[in-house]
Amino acid sequence: MNKKELLKAYYQMLLARSFETRVAEQYTRGRIGGFCHLYSGEEAVAVGALWHLRKADYVIGSYRDHAYYLIRGGDPAAAMAELFGHSDGCCKGKGGSMHLFSSDINFMGGYAIVSGACPIAVGLAQSIVYKKEQRVVLCFFGDGATNQGVYHEALNMGALYKLPLVWVCENNYYAIGTSVARSSAQESLAAKAAAYGMPVETVDGMDFFKMQSVAERAIARAREGKGPSFIEAKCYRYRGHSMSDPGTYRSKEEVAYWKKRDPIPRLKAAIKHDFEAGDEEFDAIDEKVRKLLDDAVKFAEAGRELPAEKLQEDVYAG
């Protein structure tokens, strides 16, 4: 990758992290309500996994979905307004934090049901086969999803029909407050997936370079009609499961260990070393992100909730 590309990756990771910081601020001020799950710490997984996708490809994920939407090209202002519950949000304020969606960028949504996106990803991939398209579906989910029945059904169907799927498991070691060691008889989530006869890889999800390299191979395989692949990205969320979770089940030493492996300063250091990039270049990106999010918050603050008479619009019934 050249310098321009790597600075773009840095920008995307910083945007995702900074957006979550702003969301946390607004949540504590009471402007955002309901469940809210932040992605801080896992940015290299999303940026790396999405790096080689085309605009026509589909992305679908779990309820920790802000970063997917932003990196895919979603408008930060529309996302912030959605979290505020305002009508100018990307889902008219009806979805909120866990249900961002935009067909304009082929982000087919975040899903609050654990592993709920997996069978939908199979349906999307099957539609690609029916239409004889050259698209790929990339599906994100957490380690907790791998203990759900519908998850195994989805992986089985994807492999059985050789669908153009890339499964990305963000193994941050905790399903809410329960560790993988306490909840899964097989701690290797890649080994679980291997039972379905597809290529599996375990990768350092805190390393952008490794993440995008693994994803590139999986995406190319899916696009060539060779079927799905599974990526277990080992990563860590710096905050609790949700805004209401103090994270007391984790030791300070454990959190400190993972913060030393923060993907954003690691990428910044690599760019500085390989291209002799100066601080002023990063300062310019930092300022761009700050202004973008200042504007996003102002946009959300100026919005209003959807009128009651429009609540039943966009709903299938009868």
Order of alpha helices (4+ residues) and beta strands (2+ residues): alpha-alpha-beta-alpha-alpha-beta-alpha-beta-alpha-beta-beta-beta-alpha-alpha-beta-alpha-beta-alpha-alpha-alpha
